[in-house]
């Protein structure tokens, strides 16, 4: 998915920004979230990470981070929530043309 910190994904799921199904892990008996291929596709339609943007453009993630920063594109952070380097695809697409 392009996120290096699994806690970010969990936080995005809990906040309702990413679709996922809550299941019980059959081995541990603990609840966890599972994303279907459709859930993953929905994430990628709405959001982009530096890793996925690098794969899509062929540019290094540090170069992309610099481009986004210079164009004042900030990570997705509704109500000040920190989800790391996750950007709205629409914001990034506007500057990557």
Secondary structure, DSSP 8 states (H G I E B T S, - for coil): ---S-HHHHHHHHHTTSS--EEEE-TTT--EEEE--HHHHHHHHHHEEEHHHHHHHH---HHHHHHHHHHTT-----GGG---SSEEEHHHHHHH--
